[in-house]
């Protein structure tokens, strides 16, 4: 943290903790006017608004923080901040301020942080700062004043912790410049001088008491000034010393050891930021570092060049005792810096070596052997390829004996096989970072042998196929394969990786979670940002140790299984969904798109299979019960039986038709009546319709049924051979089984036609509601169809016959031969019967009608018996 603070001071950056933070809707107040007011009216963001004055009239008096950086302010007047007594943070950097009024901050006694970096002040504003007794951080470097002498009033700023001052016009430092600070204990002090330092009086920095010291001055013209600077810092306990642009324009070519006094420095870290270093200058610094307590050296953004006068005597490296905890080589222009004095010996006793953005193109075989003390090696961000890193001609046995962590991230490596061949010799290696490479192809991941100590394998942002799992170490407890473009998993690997406790698979394209995924030791699993839509309790049933699961941002299908998984997981509490509920939304079905799964509640009936079975069985039972009840109420068995019989009759008729027995209507009407109404039919109906000028041909069962045929066939055939059907309705009709059949067959005949062929003659009054349920059609016809009612008064009966003839229509004369044949058959029938009567018992001619009635009655009884047999 200290290193970054000094770097920010010298680079002119502003501490991030004071930059405006994005405001949430609850803290946002207003975005109207020149500034954005947020943080409940306590902060104002006026950054980069092209302001040339402070808009104090439009700002609330409650402000504690104001950011006016990156504007065009020229002057800070006495009235600009007088209305803000609670002000604690004021950012004015990167303006063009040339003058600050003496009473500018008079009403801001609570001000703690003031930044006037990179303005155009010609004098250090001592008078305006006098009243700021609570000031803790003051950034006022990169201004145009020509000296760094502090006024006595600075001695009152006893709470000051961070101070940066100076500028490009400060030509040097004098001994008394910082006397007011002698009793102030600073945390960070940074001084900037001209690129052409003209003078440095010894003792200038002796009075400074700080933990972090930063120099931004070039000593190209005064190299010896470094002697005095280091002597002024001797016997001080510092955490960080940073030199920026120590040699800005030229390489140091002198023989004098300008780092000689470095051996007296007590510090933890030394940073060289920017500037020119050649081999001789680096050698001077390293030789003196060997005898200092400094344990952290960083060279960053250095322009390195080999010294033309350097001679390799072959006697070995001059740097053999350099012992550092950390050596950082970042953004070095020439990778030759790694092979300092043509050897890698200076790495021998380094514990943590970081080489980034150096872009070296080869790794000599002897380099691995020289780094025997390295415990952490970071060579990330170097565009390394497989052939640069691994040389098959090198013998790596026994190399890197103490290496614990190897960072190869953000390079261009493609072969896991080559890496394993190199790394298997690093016996103590525990952590391997291969992230942001091009690893994972099946072709380059065939035969891998790893050291058995690897416990953390970091390989996110690669291109892993499922076949590459065979090339992963099975000893790991931590495996990161996030963002590796995987669409499926190799389950056999997880069975072998018995020590795996944490697995990160975020940001892949995994399409489904196998139910047989076994990982006995896994405790933490990340599956967020994949492509699977189904997840259930069975998905993780073979992970008994799982305690944390991150599975949000997937295209979930909101189903009962998903709902049950979420509810059980939350209720049991064994597994913690770390990104629940904000990252869990429905993707399918469409009506639930983007619905939070936490608000998805399917019905219990839809999700409880037991309840569904119970309801289904109960519903089926009720339907069956209702069906049975309907059958009972409406006599459906009778209809079924009748339908079966009519199908049989139709079948028999069909066979007869195939034999050629086809004809048109033979009768004008078929008469359906009960036996009890036979007298009325014979005595009233037949004479009135058959014995007149234009007689009707009527069919009645006792006269016109064909002997020897089935009764059912006779009924169906004669109904279908009749143009109309007349039903003589009475209470006896309702009670007659055969009348019911004839009514049913007439209804079947009417299908596809109209019920105009059916004529209802009500011989005696009938209440439709009293009819049995099987006469539902008759009920409907009586309710909706006009019927003829037989009048009991004799004088009304002629009108009845007229109506009936009208309904029957005009009779036509066709097929008379058939009628005559039937008449002769009837006469012969009666003659045969008469001949069978003995002579002694032969009645007189006057009793002939009574005898015929008796014969007809007996014939009807025989016909009834035949019907009963047919019904059975």
C-alpha positions in Angstrom: 0.0 0.0 0.0 2.9 2.4 0.8 4.5 1.7 -2.5 1.3 2.7 -4.4 0.9 5.9 -2.3 4.4 7.1 -3.2 3.9 6.2 -6.8 0.7 8.2 -6.9 2.3 11.2 -5.4 5.2 11.3 -7.8 3.1 10.5 -10.9 0.7 13.2 -10.0 -2.2 10.8 -9.6 -5.0 11.4 -7.1 -5.7 9.0 -4.3 -8.6 6.8 -5.5 -10.3 7.0 -2.1 -11.3 10.6 -2.8 -12.6 10.2 -6.3 -16.4 10.3 -6.7 -18.0 6.9 -6.4 -21.1 5.9 -8.4 -24.1 6.8 -6.4 -26.9 4.4 -5.9 -30.5 5.6 -6.4 -31.0 5.9 -2.6 -28.1 8.3 -2.2 -28.5 10.4 -5.4 -30.0 13.8 -4.9 -29.7 15.9 -8.1 -27.9 16.0 -11.4 -29.2 19.5 -12.4 -26.9 22.5 -12.6 -23.1 22.4 -12.9 -22.5 19.6 -10.3 -23.9 16.2 -9.4 -25.0 16.1 -5.8 -25.0 12.6 -4.2 -24.3 10.8 -0.9 -27.4 12.4 0.7 -26.3 15.9 -0.1 -22.8 15.5 1.4 -20.8 15.2 -1.9 -20.6 17.2 -5.1 -19.0 16.0 -8.3 -18.1 19.0 -10.5 -15.2 17.2 -12.2 -14.5 18.0 -15.9 -17.5 20.5 -16.3 -15.3 23.2 -18.0 -16.0 25.6 -15.1 -14.0 28.8 -14.8 -15.4 29.7 -11.4 -16.7 27.9 -8.3 -20.6 27.7 -8.5 -20.9 28.0 -4.8 -24.4 29.5 -4.9 -25.8 26.3 -6.5 -24.3 24.0 -4.0 -25.9 22.8 -0.7 -24.2 24.1 2.5 -24.1 20.6 3.9 -21.3 19.5 1.6 -18.4 17.6 3.1 -16.7 16.7 -0.2 -16.3 18.8 -3.4 -14.5 17.7 -6.6 -13.6 20.6 -8.9 -10.7 18.8 -10.7 -10.1 19.0 -14.4 -11.8 22.4 -14.9 -10.5 25.9 -15.9 -10.4 27.7 -12.6 -8.0 30.6 -12.4 -8.6 32.0 -9.0 -9.9 30.8 -5.6 -11.6 33.7 -4.0 -12.5 34.3 -0.3 -16.2 33.7 -1.1 -15.8 30.4 -3.0 -15.9 28.0 0.0 -17.1 30.2 2.9 -20.6 28.6 2.9 -19.3 25.1 3.5 -18.2 24.9 7.2 -18.5 21.1 7.1 -16.1 20.7 4.2 -13.5 18.0 4.7 -12.3 17.1 1.2 -11.5 19.6 -1.6 -10.1 18.5 -4.9 -8.7 21.3 -7.2 -6.0 19.4 -9.2 -5.6 19.9 -12.9 -6.9 23.4 -13.1 -5.1 26.6 -14.0 -5.1 28.3 -10.6 -2.6 31.1 -10.3 -3.8 32.7 -7.0 -5.5 31.6 -3.8 -7.0 34.3 -1.6 -5.5 34.5 1.9 -9.0 33.9 3.5 -10.1 31.3 0.9 -10.3 28.5 3.6 -11.0 30.6 6.6 -14.5 29.1 7.1 -13.3 25.5 6.5 -11.6 24.5 9.7 -12.5 20.8 9.3 -10.8 20.5 6.0 -8.6 17.4 6.0 -7.7 16.7 2.4 -6.6 19.4 0.0 -5.3 18.7 -3.5 -4.0 21.6 -5.6 -1.6 19.4 -7.7 -0.8 20.5 -11.3 -1.8 24.2 -11.2 -0.1 27.4 -12.0 0.8 28.8 -8.5 3.9 30.9 -8.4 4.2 30.8 -4.6 3.5 28.2 -2.0 0.1 29.3 -0.6 1.3 29.5 3.1 -1.2 32.2 4.2 -4.4 30.5 2.9 -3.3 27.2 4.6 -2.7 28.8 8.0 -6.3 28.2 9.3 -6.3 24.5 8.2 -5.1 23.1 11.5 -6.9 19.8 10.8 -5.2 19.2 7.5 -3.9 15.7 7.1 -3.1 15.4 3.3 -1.7 18.2 1.2 -0.9 17.7 -2.5 0.7 20.8 -4.0 3.5 19.6 -6.3 3.7 20.3 -10.1 3.1 24.0 -9.7 5.3 26.9 -11.0 7.0 28.1 -7.8 10.8 28.3 -8.1 11.8 27.1 -4.6 10.5 24.6 -2.0 11.0 26.7 1.1 8.2 26.3 3.6 6.9 29.2 5.7 7.0 28.9 9.5 3.2 28.6 9.5 3.6 25.0 8.3 4.9 24.1 11.7 1.3 24.4 13.0 0.0 21.7 10.7 0.8 19.1 13.3 -1.8 16.6 12.0 -0.2 16.5 8.5 0.5 13.0 7.3 1.0 13.3 3.5 2.8 16.1 1.8 3.9 16.5 -1.8 5.5 19.7 -3.1 7.9 21.1 -5.7 7.7 21.5 -9.4 9.6 21.6 -12.7 11.0 25.1 -11.8 12.5 24.1 -8.5 16.2 24.0 -9.3 17.4 22.6 -6.0 17.0 22.1 -2.3 18.4 24.2 0.5 19.2 23.1 4.1 16.4 25.2 5.7 13.7 24.6 3.2 11.9 22.1 5.4 12.7 23.3 8.9 9.0 23.9 9.8 8.5 20.1 9.4 11.1 19.0 11.9 8.5 18.2 14.6 5.9 16.7 12.4 5.8 13.0 11.9 4.7 12.3 8.3 3.6 9.2 6.7 4.6 10.1 3.1 6.8 12.9 1.8 7.5 13.5 -1.9 9.6 16.2 -3.5 9.8 17.2 -7.2 12.6 19.3 -8.7 13.8 20.3 -12.1 15.0 17.8 -14.6 18.2 19.7 -14.4 19.0 19.7 -10.7 21.4 22.6 -10.1 22.2 22.3 -6.4 21.5 20.2 -3.3 22.7 21.4 0.0 23.7 18.6 2.4 21.2 18.3 5.3 18.2 19.5 3.3 16.3 16.3 4.1 17.7 15.6 7.6 14.7 17.2 9.3 12.1 15.1 7.4 10.5 12.3 9.5 8.5 10.0 7.3 7.9 6.4 6.4 7.8 6.8 2.7 10.1 9.0 0.7 9.8 9.9 -2.9 12.2 11.7 -5.2 11.3 13.1 -8.6 14.5 14.7 -9.7 17.1 14.0 -12.4 20.8 14.0 -11.3 22.2 13.8 -14.8 24.2 17.0 -14.2 24.8 16.5 -10.5 25.4 12.7 -9.9 27.2 13.4 -6.6 23.9 14.9 -5.2 22.9 11.3 -4.6 25.6 10.9 -2.0 24.2 13.7 0.1 20.6 12.6 -0.4 21.3 9.1 0.9 23.4 10.5 3.7 20.5 12.7 4.8 18.3 9.5 5.0 20.9 7.5 6.9 19.8 6.1 10.3 16.1 6.8 9.4 13.7 3.8 9.4 11.8 3.9 6.1 9.4 1.5 4.5 9.7 2.8 0.9 12.3 4.9 -1.0 11.4 5.7 -4.6 13.6 7.4 -7.2 11.8 8.6 -10.3 13.9 9.5 -13.4 17.2 9.3 -11.5 19.0 9.7 -14.8 16.5 11.1 -17.3 18.6 11.9 -20.3 22.0 10.2 -20.1 23.4 6.9 -18.9 25.9 7.3 -16.0 29.4 6.7 -17.3 31.4 7.7 -14.2 33.5 5.4 -12.1 32.5 6.8 -8.7 30.1 4.6 -6.8 27.2 7.0 -6.3 25.2 4.4 -4.4 27.9 4.0 -1.7 25.8 5.5 1.1 23.0 3.1 0.3 24.6 0.7 2.7 23.6 3.0 5.6 19.9 3.1 4.6 17.4 1.3 6.7 14.4 0.6 4.5 12.2 -2.2 3.4 11.7 -1.4 -0.3 13.7 0.4 -2.9 12.0 1.5 -6.2 13.6 2.8 -9.3 10.8 4.2 -11.5 11.7 5.2 -15.1 15.2 6.6 -15.9 18.2 5.2 -17.7 20.3 2.3 -16.3 23.3 0.7 -17.8 25.2 -2.3 -16.6 27.7 -0.4 -14.5 25.1 1.7 -12.7 23.0 -1.4 -11.9 26.1 -3.2 -10.6 26.8 -0.3 -8.2 23.3 -0.4 -6.9 23.3 -4.2 -6.5 26.7 -4.4 -4.8 25.6 -1.9 -2.2 22.2 -3.7 -1.8 24.1 -6.8 -0.8 25.0 -5.2 2.5 21.8 -3.3 3.3 18.7 -4.5 5.1 16.6 -3.7 2.1 14.7 -6.8 1.0 12.6 -5.6 -1.8 13.9 -4.1 -5.1 11.8 -3.0 -8.0 12.9 -1.8 -11.4 10.0 -0.6 -13.5 9.8 1.2 -16.8 13.6 1.2 -17.0 15.6 1.9 -20.1 18.4 -0.6 -19.7 21.5 -0.8 -21.8 24.7 -2.9 -21.6 27.7 -0.8 -20.8 30.2 -0.6 -23.7 33.1 -0.8 -21.2 31.8 -3.9 -19.4 34.2 -6.9 -19.8 33.3 -10.4 -19.0 36.4 -11.8 -17.4 34.9 -15.3 -17.1 35.6 -15.3 -13.4 31.9 -15.5 -12.6 29.3 -13.0 -11.5 30.2 -10.1 -9.2 26.8 -10.3 -7.6 26.8 -13.4 -5.5 25.5 -12.3 -2.1 22.3 -10.4 -3.1 19.6 -11.7 -0.8 16.2 -10.3 -1.4 12.7 -11.3 -0.4 11.3 -9.7 -3.6 12.8 -8.7 -6.9 10.4 -7.1 -9.4 11.6 -6.5 -13.0 8.7 -4.8 -14.8 8.5 -3.1 -18.2 12.3 -3.2 -18.8 13.1 -2.1 -22.3 15.9 -4.7 -22.8 15.5 -8.3 -21.7 19.3 -8.4 -21.3 18.8 -7.1 -17.8 17.9 -10.7 -16.8 21.4 -11.9 -17.7 23.1 -9.2 -15.8 26.9 -9.5 -16.2 26.1 -12.4 -18.6 25.1 -14.6 -15.7 21.8 -15.4 -13.8 23.7 -15.7 -10.6 22.0 -12.6 -9.1 18.8 -14.6 -8.9 20.3 -17.3 -6.8 19.1 -16.0 -3.4 15.9 -14.3 -4.5 12.8 -15.7 -2.8 10.1 -14.1 -4.9 11.1 -13.2 -8.5 8.6 -11.3 -10.7 9.5 -10.7 -14.4 6.7 -9.0 -16.2 6.5 -7.2 -19.6 10.1 -7.9 -20.4 9.3 -10.0 -23.4 12.4 -12.2 -23.3 12.7 -14.6 -26.3 14.7 -17.4 -24.7 15.3 -19.2 -21.4 18.8 -20.6 -21.4 19.3 -24.0 -19.7 21.5 -22.6 -17.0 18.9 -20.1 -15.8 16.8 -22.7 -14.1 19.8 -24.1 -12.1 20.8 -20.6 -11.0 17.4 -19.8 -9.4 17.9 -22.4 -6.7 16.5 -20.1 -3.9 13.4 -18.9 -5.7 10.2 -19.9 -4.0 7.8 -17.8 -6.2 8.5 -17.3 -9.9 6.2 -14.9 -11.8 6.9 -14.6 -15.6 3.4 -13.5 -16.6 2.7 -11.0 -19.4 5.7 -11.9 -21.5 4.1 -13.5 -24.6 5.9 -16.7 -23.9 5.4 -19.6 -26.3 6.0 -23.3 -25.6 9.4 -23.5 -27.4 10.7 -20.5 -25.5 9.8 -21.8 -22.1 10.6 -25.5 -22.6 13.7 -26.7 -24.3 13.8 -30.5 -24.8 17.6 -30.4 -24.9 17.9 -29.0 -21.4 18.2 -31.3 -18.4 15.8 -29.9 -15.8 16.4 -32.6 -13.2 17.0 -31.0 -9.8 16.0 -27.5 -11.0 14.1 -25.0 -8.9 14.4 -27.1 -5.7 12.5 -24.6 -3.6 9.9 -23.4 -6.0 6.4 -23.4 -4.5 4.5 -21.0 -6.8 4.9 -20.7 -10.6 2.9 -18.0 -12.4 2.8 -18.4 -16.2 -0.4 -16.4 -16.8 -1.1 -14.2 -19.8 1.3 -15.7 -22.2 0.8 -17.7 -25.4 1.3 -21.3 -24.2 -0.6 -24.1 -25.9 0.8 -27.4 -24.7 -0.1 -28.9 -21.4 2.1 -31.8 -22.3 5.3 -29.7 -22.6 4.5 -27.8 -19.4 4.1 -31.0 -17.5 7.5 -32.2 -18.8 9.1 -29.1 -17.5 7.2 -28.8 -14.2 7.4 -32.5 -13.1 11.0 -31.8 -12.1 10.0 -29.0 -9.7 9.4 -31.3 -6.7 8.1 -28.8 -4.2 5.7 -26.9 -6.6 2.3 -26.4 -5.0 0.7 -23.6 -7.0 0.6 -23.3 -10.8 -1.1 -20.4 -12.5 -1.7 -20.9 -16.3 -4.5 -18.5 -16.8 -5.0 -16.4 -19.9 -3.2 -18.7 -22.3 -4.2 -21.0 -25.2 -4.1 -24.3 -23.4 -6.5 -27.2 -23.4 -6.7 -28.6 -26.9 -7.0 -32.4 -27.2 -4.0 -32.6 -29.5 -1.6 -30.9 -27.0 -3.0 -32.7 -23.9 -2.3 -36.4 -24.3 0.5 -37.5 -22.0 1.0 -35.4 -18.9 3.0 -36.3 -15.8 2.9 -33.8 -13.0 4.7 -33.4 -9.7 2.7 -34.9 -6.9 2.7 -31.8 -4.8 0.5 -29.5 -6.9 -2.5 -28.4 -4.8 -3.7 -25.3 -6.7 -4.1 -25.4 -10.5 -5.3 -22.0 -11.9 -6.2 -22.2 -15.6 -9.1 -19.8 -16.2 -9.4 -18.1 -19.6 -8.1 -20.9 -21.8 -9.7 -23.2 -24.3 -10.2 -26.6 -22.6 -11.9 -29.5 -24.3 -13.3 -32.4 -22.3 -10.4 -34.5 -23.5 -7.9 -32.2 -21.8 -9.2 -33.3 -18.3 -7.0 -36.4 -18.7 -4.0 -34.0 -18.7 -4.8 -32.3 -15.4 -3.1 -33.1 -12.1 -5.3 -35.2 -9.9 -3.6 -34.1 -6.6 -5.1 -30.6 -6.6 -7.4 -29.3 -3.9 -8.2 -26.1 -5.9 -9.0 -26.1 -9.6 -10.0 -23.0 -11.6 -11.2 -23.6 -15.1 -13.4 -20.6 -15.4 -14.0 -19.1 -18.9 -12.4 -22.0 -20.7 -15.1 -22.4 -23.4 -16.0 -25.9 -22.1 -19.4 -27.4 -23.1 -19.1 -30.7 -21.2 -17.2 -32.3 -18.3 -15.1 -35.5 -18.0 -16.6 -37.2 -14.9 -13.8 -39.7 -14.7 -11.3 -37.0 -13.7 -13.4 -35.9 -10.7 -13.5 -39.5 -9.4 -9.7 -39.5 -9.5 -9.2 -36.1 -7.9 -10.0 -37.2 -4.4 -8.5 -34.2 -2.8 -10.4 -31.6 -4.8 -12.2 -29.2 -2.4 -12.8 -26.1 -4.5 -13.8 -26.1 -8.2 -14.5 -23.0 -10.3 -16.2 -23.5 -13.6 -17.8 -20.1 -14.1 -18.3 -18.6 -17.5 -18.2 -21.8 -19.6 -20.8 -23.3 -22.0 -21.7 -26.3 -19.9 -25.1 -27.4 -21.2 -26.2 -29.9 -18.5 -25.2 -31.1 -15.0 -24.7 -34.9 -15.0 -26.6 -36.6 -12.2 -23.7 -39.1 -11.8 -21.1 -36.4 -11.1 -19.1 -37.8 -8.2 -16.6 -35.7 -6.2 -16.3 -37.0 -2.7 -14.3 -34.1 -1.1 -15.7 -31.1 -3.0 -16.8 -28.3 -0.7 -17.0 -25.2 -3.0 -18.4 -25.3 -6.5 -18.9 -22.3 -8.9 -21.1 -23.0 -12.0 -22.4 -19.5 -12.7 -22.5 -18.1 -16.2 -22.9 -21.4 -18.1 -25.6 -22.7 -20.5 -27.5 -25.3 -18.5 -31.2 -24.8 -17.7 -32.0 -27.7 -15.5 -30.7 -28.4 -12.0 -32.2 -30.7 -9.4 -31.5 -32.4 -6.1 -30.0 -35.3 -8.0 -27.4 -33.1 -9.6 -25.1 -32.9 -6.5 -26.2 -36.0 -4.6 -22.8 -37.6 -5.0 -21.0 -34.6 -3.4 -21.5 -35.2 0.3 -19.1 -32.4 1.4 -20.5 -29.6 -0.8 -21.2 -26.5 1.4 -21.1 -23.6 -1.1 -22.6 -23.4 -4.5 -22.6 -20.5 -7.0 -24.9 -21.3 -10.0 -26.5 -18.0 -11.0 -26.7 -16.4 -14.4 -27.8 -19.5 -16.2 -30.7 -19.9 -18.7 -32.9 -21.7 -16.2 -36.1 -23.6 -17.2 -38.4 -22.9 -14.3 -39.8 -26.3 -13.5 -40.9 -28.2 -10.5 -37.5 -29.9 -10.2 -35.8 -26.5 -10.0 -38.3 -25.2 -7.5 -37.9 -28.3 -5.4 -34.1 -28.0 -5.5 -34.1 -24.4 -4.4 -36.6 -24.9 -1.7 -34.9 -28.0 -0.2 -31.4 -26.4 -0.5 -32.6 -23.2 1.4 -34.6 -25.2 3.9 -31.9 -27.7 4.8 -29.1 -25.1 4.8 -26.3 -27.6 4.2 -25.4 -25.9 0.9 -25.2 -22.2 0.8 -26.2 -20.6 -2.6 -23.7 -17.7 -2.4 -25.2 -15.7 -5.3 -28.8 -16.2 -4.4 -31.3 -14.7 -5.2 -30.3 -11.8 -7.5 -28.5 -14.0 -10.1 -31.2 -16.6 -10.5 -33.8 -15.8 -13.2 -36.1 -17.8 -15.4 -35.2 -18.1 -19.1 -38.0 -20.5 -20.0 -41.0 -20.8 -20.4 -41.5 -17.5 -22.1 -44.2 -16.1 -19.7 -41.7 -16.3 -16.9 -38.8 -14.8 -18.8 -36.5 -12.8 -16.4 -38.6 -13.7 -13.4 -36.6 -14.1 -10.3 -36.6 -17.8 -9.4 -37.2 -16.8 -5.8 -40.6 -15.5 -6.9 -41.5 -18.6 -9.0 -44.1 -20.6 -7.1 -45.6 -23.5 -9.2 -48.8 -25.1 -8.0 -48.6 -28.0 -5.6 -50.7 -30.1 -7.9 -48.3 -29.6 -10.8 -45.2 -30.5 -8.7 -46.4 -33.3 -6.3 -46.5 -36.5 -8.3 -48.2 -38.3 -5.4 -51.0 -35.7 -5.4 -51.3 -35.9 -9.2 -51.7 -39.7 -8.9 -54.3 -39.4 -6.1 -56.3 -36.8 -8.1 -56.0 -38.8 -11.3 -57.2 -42.0 -9.6 -60.0 -40.2 -7.8 -61.1 -38.4 -11.0 -61.1 -41.7 -13.0 -63.2 -43.4 -10.3 -65.7 -40.5 -10.2 -65.9 -40.5 -14.0 -66.5 -44.3 -14.0 -69.1 -43.9 -11.2 -70.9 -41.1 -13.1 -70.8 -43.2 -16.3 -72.3 -46.2 -14.5 -75.0 -43.9 -13.0 -75.8 -42.5 -16.4 -76.1 -45.9 -17.8 -78.5 -46.9 -15.0 -80.6 -43.7 -15.3 -80.8 -43.6 -19.1 -80.9 -47.3 -19.6 -77.8 -47.3 -21.8 -77.5 -51.1 -21.8 -80.8 -51.3 -23.5 -79.6 -48.9 -26.2 -76.4 -50.8 -26.6 -78.3 -54.0 -27.0 -80.7 -52.4 -29.5 -77.8 -50.9 -31.5 -76.1 -54.3 -31.6 -79.2 -55.9 -32.9 -79.7 -53.2 -35.6 -76.1 -53.7 -36.7 -76.7 -57.4 -37.0 -80.0 -56.7 -39.0 -78.1 -54.2 -41.2 -75.5 -56.8 -41.8 -78.0 -59.4 -42.8 -79.8 -56.9 -45.0 -76.5 -56.0 -46.6 -75.9 -59.6 -47.5 -79.4 -59.8 -49.0 -78.9 -56.7 -51.0 -75.7 -58.2 -52.4 -77.9 -61.0 -53.6 -80.1 -58.5 -55.5 -83.0 -57.9 -53.2 -83.2 -54.2 -53.4 -86.4 -52.1 -53.7 -88.0 -48.7 -53.0 -90.7 -47.8 -50.5 -93.4 -50.5 -50.4 -95.6 -48.7 -47.9 -96.9 -45.3 -47.3 -96.6 -45.8 -43.6 -95.5 -48.3 -41.0 -97.9 -48.5 -38.0 -96.3 -49.0 -34.6 -98.8 -49.8 -31.8 -99.3 -51.9 -28.8 -101.3 -55.2 -28.8 -103.8 -53.5 -26.5 -104.4 -50.9 -29.2 -104.8 -53.4 -32.0 -108.6 -53.1 -32.1 -108.4 -49.4 -32.7 -105.9 -49.9 -35.4 -107.9 -52.5 -37.2 -111.3 -51.0 -36.7 -110.5 -47.3 -37.0 -107.1 -46.6 -38.6 -106.9 -49.2 -41.3 -110.4 -48.7 -42.7 -110.1 -45.0 -42.9 -106.8 -45.0 -44.7 -107.0 -48.1 -46.9 -110.7 -48.3 -47.8 -111.2 -45.1 -49.8 -110.8 -43.8 -53.4 -107.0 -43.3 -53.0 -106.0 -45.9 -50.5 -102.7 -45.9 -48.6 -100.6 -49.0 -48.3 -100.0 -49.5 -44.6 -97.7 -52.0 -42.9 -98.8 -53.7 -39.6 -96.9 -56.5 -38.0 -99.7 -59.0 -37.7 -100.5 -58.8 -41.5 -97.4 -57.7 -43.4 -94.4 -59.3 -41.6 -92.7 -61.9 -43.7 -93.2 -65.4 -42.1 -89.9 -67.2 -41.3 -87.8 -64.0 -40.9 -86.4 -62.7 -37.6 -88.8 -60.3 -35.9 -86.0 -57.7 -35.7 -85.3 -58.0 -39.4 -89.0 -57.7 -40.2 -89.3 -54.5 -38.1 -86.2 -52.8 -39.6 -86.9 -53.9 -43.1 -90.5 -52.7 -43.1 -89.7 -49.4 -41.3 -87.0 -48.7 -43.9 -89.4 -49.7 -46.7 -92.0 -47.3 -45.4 -92.1 -43.6 -46.3 -93.4 -42.6 -42.9 -93.8 -44.2 -39.5 -96.9 -43.7 -37.4 -96.7 -44.3 -33.7 -99.9 -44.9 -31.9 -99.1 -43.6 -28.4 -100.8 -44.8 -25.3 -99.9 -46.0 -21.8 -99.8 -49.5 -23.3 -97.3 -48.3 -25.9 -94.9 -47.1 -23.3 -95.0 -50.4 -21.5 -94.4 -52.4 -24.6 -90.8 -53.6 -25.2 -91.3 -54.1 -28.9 -92.8 -50.7 -29.4 -89.7 -49.3 -27.7 -87.6 -51.1 -30.3 -89.7 -49.8 -33.2 -89.4 -46.3 -31.8 -85.6 -46.6 -31.5 -85.2 -48.1 -35.0 -87.3 -45.3 -36.4 -85.0 -42.8 -34.7 -82.0 -44.5 -36.3 -83.7 -44.4 -39.6 -84.2 -40.7 -39.2 -80.5 -40.0 -38.8 -79.2 -38.0 -41.7 -82.8 -37.2 -42.7 -85.4 -35.3 -40.7 -88.0 -36.3 -38.1 -90.7 -35.2 -40.5 -91.1 -38.9 -41.4 -92.3 -39.7 -37.9 -96.0 -39.1 -37.1 -97.1 -39.2 -33.5 -100.7 -40.1 -32.9 -101.7 -39.8 -29.2 -104.5 -42.2 -28.7 -104.9 -41.2 -25.0 -103.3 -38.4 -23.0 -99.7 -39.0 -21.8 -97.7 -36.8 -19.4 -94.1 -36.6 -21.0 -92.6 -36.1 -17.6 -94.0 -39.5 -16.5 -92.2 -41.4 -19.3 -89.2 -43.6 -18.4 -85.7 -42.2 -19.0 -85.1 -44.5 -22.0 -87.9 -42.5 -23.8 -85.8 -39.3 -23.7 -86.1 -38.8 -27.5 -89.9 -39.3 -27.3 -90.1 -36.8 -24.5 -88.2 -34.3 -26.7 -90.5 -35.0 -29.7 -93.6 -34.6 -27.6 -92.2 -31.2 -26.3 -91.0 -29.8 -29.6 -93.0 -31.7 -32.4 -96.6 -31.2 -33.3 -98.5 -34.4 -32.8 -102.1 -35.6 -33.7 -104.4 -36.3 -30.7 -107.3 -38.8 -31.2 -110.5 -37.0 -30.2 -113.0 -38.9 -28.1 -115.9 -36.9 -29.6 -117.3 -38.5 -32.8 -118.0 -35.2 -34.5 -114.3 -34.2 -34.3 -112.9 -37.5 -35.7 -113.4 -36.6 -39.4 -111.1 -33.6 -38.9 -108.5 -35.9 -37.3 -108.5 -38.2 -40.4 -108.2 -35.2 -42.7 -105.2 -34.0 -40.7 -103.6 -37.5 -40.8 -104.1 -37.8 -44.6 -102.5 -34.3 -45.0 -99.5 -35.4 -43.0 -99.1 -38.6 -45.0 -99.4 -36.8 -48.3 -101.1 -37.9 -51.5 -100.7 -41.7 -52.0 -98.9 -43.0 -55.0 -99.7 -46.2 -57.0 -96.7 -48.3 -57.3 -95.9 -52.1 -56.9 -99.5 -53.2 -56.9 -98.4 -56.7 -57.7 -96.8 -57.0 -54.3 -99.9 -55.8 -52.6 -102.1 -58.2 -54.5 -99.8 -61.1 -53.6 -100.0 -60.2 -50.0 -103.8 -59.9 -50.2 -104.0 -63.4 -51.7 -101.7 -64.8 -49.1 -103.9 -63.4 -46.4 -107.1 -64.9 -48.0 -105.4 -68.3 -48.4 -104.3 -68.1 -44.8 -107.8 -67.6 -43.6 -109.1 -70.4 -46.0 -106.6 -72.8 -44.6 -107.6 -72.1 -41.1 -111.3 -72.5 -42.0 -110.7 -75.9 -43.6 -109.0 -77.1 -40.4 -112.3 -76.6 -38.4 -114.4 -79.9 -38.2 -117.6 -79.9 -40.0 -119.7 -80.4 -36.9 -118.3 -77.3 -35.4 -118.4 -75.1 -38.5 -120.1 -71.9 -37.5 -122.9 -70.2 -39.3 -122.1 -67.5 -41.9 -123.2 -64.9 -39.5 -120.5 -65.8 -36.9 -117.6 -65.8 -39.5 -116.3 -62.5 -38.2 -116.0 -63.7 -34.7 -114.1 -66.8 -35.8 -111.7 -64.6 -37.9 -111.1 -62.4 -34.8 -110.2 -65.5 -32.7 -107.8 -66.8 -35.4 -106.1 -63.4 -35.6 -105.9 -63.3 -31.8 -104.2 -66.7 -31.7 -101.8 -65.6 -34.5 -100.9 -62.5 -32.4 -100.2 -64.8 -29.4 -97.9 -67.0 -31.5 -96.2 -63.9 -32.9 -95.8 -62.5 -29.3 -94.2 -65.8 -28.3 -91.8 -65.6 -31.2 -90.9 -62.1 -30.2 -90.2 -63.2 -26.6 -87.9 -66.0 -27.9 -86.1 -63.4 -30.1 -85.7 -61.1 -27.2 -84.1 -63.9 -25.1 
